[in-house]
Amino acid sequence: MKTILSFLAVALLAGFTCAATHYVDINGHAPYTQVQPAIDAASAGDTIVVGTGYGYQGFTVDRRLVIIGAGTSTITTEGTRIGGIVTITDTADSTELQGLWIIASANSSTDSLAAVLCIRSGALGVFVWRCFVENTNNSGGGYVSCFFLGYQSTAQFSQCVAKASGASGSGFRTSRSGWVMTLVSCILATRDDVIYVTGSGVIHANHSVLTSLISSNVLNITPCNGSFANSAIMYSGGSPYWGYLGSVVLSYCAANGAAPPGTGNIVCSAADFVNLASYTDPRSNDYHLSAGSVLRDAGDSTQFDLDSTRADIGVYGGMHPFVESGAPDYPFVLDVDVPTSVPQNGAVRVYARGRIGPGY
């Protein structure tokens, strides 16, 4: 038994010490003041922890990393604001971004790659968690979007927010094909089509709120297939048009004006939320459900909320509800030190270092 335990301890130590943690702080309280130099110094599998501040520049991830910010708050002493485009390349499979406010102006009349967060062709297993992605471009045409997915890329977005209030602004826009995107408890607030694609792919959305200011095609996803469930799809006025769904199936979703085609779908209104004052500025809204909202307990009957009742429709329903300000309010471990041997009849001490909330 002693030999087995010693072997397991050595294996655990090897597994945890292979990856390093790099710290970034705009105020100079860490080895790096910008994210890109930390990426350049990191090895695949490392973690980069970014402190609070507004002076961070955009960066390119070209290897598998976990990049953790302090949240998306607009308060300078709390959030981590990245002022520039972030790109994830095809050599950065399984990269994770957490707790970042990424804001930039991206527009091109010829290339849909012009997005604030670009996941390039061939990048697989990218995970974006609790990030606020904002495109500030107000151009009258071209491609104005928050997210881009390249050819045969795969990504999951969980508890994320996209804001694109400029002309032709969209949450997701891509002309490539073969990609797979999954949205869990996300908010997409745009001026034009919330999701617009001209290449085929697979879309799965669950417990999300999608809003568009323009009363046209909030979902323009004709070439695609997939599913939307437990989600609210809203226009600023008029009735939604469902002619561009392609092979995407909607179930237990809600929309204003007319119920979407599919099973269990219903009609709702802005009054079903505590405050849906703006269809393009998610920070001014409160997406909790109002008292008596038709969205309460209206989700898929096989899914449940954290209180074990039937799932609500919207971002606060289900088992992974939305978290305001993207703050890492959960404990997570950065480093673990496990002894290489276990003394007979002795105590085993395992040391761990982690973070809860903003800062380090």
N, C-alpha and C positions, 0 to 999 in steps of 0.2 A: 504493500500500500504506500509506504514511504517513497519508494522508487517511482511509482506511478504519479503520485502527487508532485514530486519534484519535476518530473518530465512535463506535466501539465503546466506547472508554474513557469518553467522556462519557455514553453510554447506561447503562453499568454504574454509574457514579457517581450518576446520577439515580435509578436503581432502588434503590440501597442507602441513599441519604441521605434519601429521602422518609420512611422510618420512623425513629422515635426510640426510644431505650431509656430507661426510667424505673426508678429503683432505690428499693427499699423495704427498710427495716431497722428492726426494732422497738426497737433499742438507740440509734437516733438517728444512725447513721453514714451515712445517705443522706437525700436531700431529703424522703422520705416515711416515716412510721412505720407507716402502715396501707395496705392495698391499695386500698381504695375511693377515697381522694383521688388516688392515682396513676392509677386508671382514669378518673376525672373529668377529669384533666388531659391524658389521652392522646388521640391521634387514631387512627382506624381503621388497622390495620396495624402499630401500635407494639408493642414488647415491654416487658413489666414483669418485672423480675428481683427476686425476693423472697428476702431473706437468711434465715438460721437464726433460730429463736425460737419461743416458745409463745404470744405475746400477740396474734396477729393475729386480727382479727374477720372474720366472713363478709362477702361482697360480692356485687354484681350487675354482670354484664358486659353492657353494652348496645351494644357496638360490637366489631368484629373485632379481637381482641388475642391475643398470645401471652404467657401468664403462666407463668413458670418459677420453681419453688421449689427448695430445696436437698435435697429428699428427704423420706422419710416415717419416718425414724428416730425412736424415742422418746427419744433422747438430746437434751437441749435445745440442745446446742452443735452439733448436726448437722442435725436435721430442720426443716421449715417447717410449723408446726401452725396451721391455720385453725380457730378455735373459733367456728363459726357456719355458717349455711346459705349455700350458694353457688348463685346463679341465673344462668342464661344465657338471654337474651331472644331474640326473633325478629329483632332487629336486629344480632345478633352472630354471623352466619353465619361458619363456618370458624374460630371461636375455638379456641385450643389451651390446655389446662391440663397442666402437667407438674410432677412431683415435689412434690406437695402432700399433706399429711395433713389431710383435712377431717373434722372431728368435731363432731357436734351432736345434739340431741334433737329429733326431728321426729315428730309424731303428730297424726292427725286422724281422727275417726270418720266424716267425711263427704267428705273431699277427698283424693284420692291425690296431689295436688300436694305434700303434706307429706312431702318427702324431703330428705335432706341435700344432694344435688346435683340441682337441678331444671333440666332442659333444656326450656324452654317451647315451646309450640306454634309451629311454623314455623321453628324454629332449625335450620339445615342445616349439615352438614359439621363438626359439633363433634368435636374430637379430644381425648380424655382419656388421658394417657400416664403410667404409673408413679405413679398416685395411690392413696392409701389412704383410703377413704370409710367412715366409721363412724357408725352411728346408735345412740346410747346410750339411747334411750327404752325403758323397761321396762313400758309400759302393757299391760294385759291385753286390749286390743282396738284396733280402728281400723286405720289404715294406718301401719305402721312399716317404712320402707324406706330404702335408701341412695340409689338412683337413681330419677328419674322422667323419662320421655320424653313430651313433649306431642304433640298432634295434628300429624301430618305432619312430625315432626322426624327428623333423621338424626344418628347419633353413632357413633363408633368408640371402644372402650375397649381399650387395649393395656397389658398387664402391670400391670393394676390389681387392687386388693383391695377387697372389700366385706365389712363385718362388721355384722350386725344380730342380736344375741343376745337382744333383748327379745321378749316375747310377740308373736306374729304378725309377727316380723321377717322381711323379705325383702330380697334383693339389689336386684331390679328389681320395681317395681310400677306399673302404669299402667292407667287405665280409658279412655284415648284410643285412636285408631286411625290408621292410615296411617303409622306411624313405622317406622324401620329402625334396628336396633341390631346392631353387630358387636363380638364379644368375641374378643380374641386374647391368649392366655397370661394369662388372668385367674383369680383365686381369689375365689369367692363362698362365704362361710361364714355361714349364717343359722340361725335357730331354726325357721322355718316354710318355706313355699315359697321356693325360691331365686329363681325367676322366676315372678311371678304377674301375669297380665293378664286384663282383661275386655273389651278392645278389640283389634281385629285389627291385626297388624303383621308385620314380617319380622325374623327372628332368625337370625344366623349366628354360631356359636361354634366356635373352633378352639383346640386345645391349652389347655383350661381345666380347672379342678377345681371342681366344684360340690358343696357339702356342706350337709346339712340335719339338724338335731337331731330334728325331728319325723318319724316314720315315716308320712308321708302322701303328699302329692304334691309331690315336690321340684321338678318342672316342671309348672306349671299354665298351659299356654299353648295351650289348645284352639283359639281363633279364629285362630291365627297359622300362618304357613308359614316355611320356611327350612331351616337345616341345623345339625347339631352334628357335629363330627368330632374325632377324636383327644382326646376329653375324658373325664374320670372323673366320674361322677355318683354321689354317695355318700349313704347314710342312716346314722344312728347305729345303727339296728337294723331288723330285718325286711327285707322284699323291696320294692324300688321298684315303684310302680304306674305303668304307662305308658299309662293310659287318657286322659290329658289332653295328648297331644302334638299333636293337631290334624293339620296337614299338614307339621309339621316332621320332617325325615328325619334319623335318627341313623346314622352310619357310623364304624366303627373307634373306637367308644366303649366304655367299661367301666363296670360298676356292681357293687356288692356285692349278694348275694342272688340276682340273676337277670340274665342278659344283656339289654340293651335290644333291642327289635325293630329289625331292619335288617341291613345288610351289614357283616361283619367285627367285630361287637360281641362282647365277652367278659365273663366274670365276674371280678371282682377282690375284694380285701379291703383293710382298713386296713393290713395287714402288707406290702402292696406299696409302701408309702411308708416312708421312713426314720422318720418320726414323725407319725402322724395321731392325736394324743392328744385333740384337741378338734374337734368339728364346728362350733363357733360362735366359736372364738377362733383365727384364723389365725396370730397372732403366736407362739403356742405350738407350732406345727407345723413340720415340715421336709418339704416336698413333693417332695424329691428321691426318686428310686426306689431301693428297697432292692435289695440283691444278690439276683439271681434273681427279681426282680419280673416278673410276667406282662405288665406294661405296657411292658417294654423291647422295642423293635423291633416293637411291635404296632399301630402307627399305619398310616395310609394308605401303601401301598407306593410311591405316586408322590410322597410327601413325604419330606424328609430332615432329619436333625439337622445341627448345625454341623460335626460330625465326618464327615459324608457317609454315615453309616449310615442305615438305615431309621428313620423317625420314631418316637420313643417317644410313648406316650399321657401327657398331663399337661402342666404348665406349663413344664417344662424341655425339652420336645421341640420340634421344628420349628426354623425359622430365626430366630425371635424369642423366645428363651426368657426366662422371668421373671427380673427383677433385684431382689435383696433391697434393702429400704429405699428403693427408688425413687430412689436417688441418681443424678444426672447424671454417670455415669462415662465419658461420651463427650465428645469435644471439639465445641463448636459455636460459631459465629461470631455476635457481636452487632452489630458495626459493621465495615464495610470502607471504606477510603478508596482510591480508584483515581484516578491522575492524569488530568487532562483532556486531556493531549497526550502524545505519545510522541516523545522527541528522536531525531533521526537518528543511528544508530550509538551510541545511549546506552542506559543501563540503565533499566528500568522498575521502580519500587518501589511495591508494593501493601501497605498497612498494614491489619492486621486485629486486632480485639480480641474475645476470647471467654471461655469459662469451661470448666473441667474440675472436676467434683466439687462438694462443698458450698461455700457462701460465695459470693464474687464472683470 
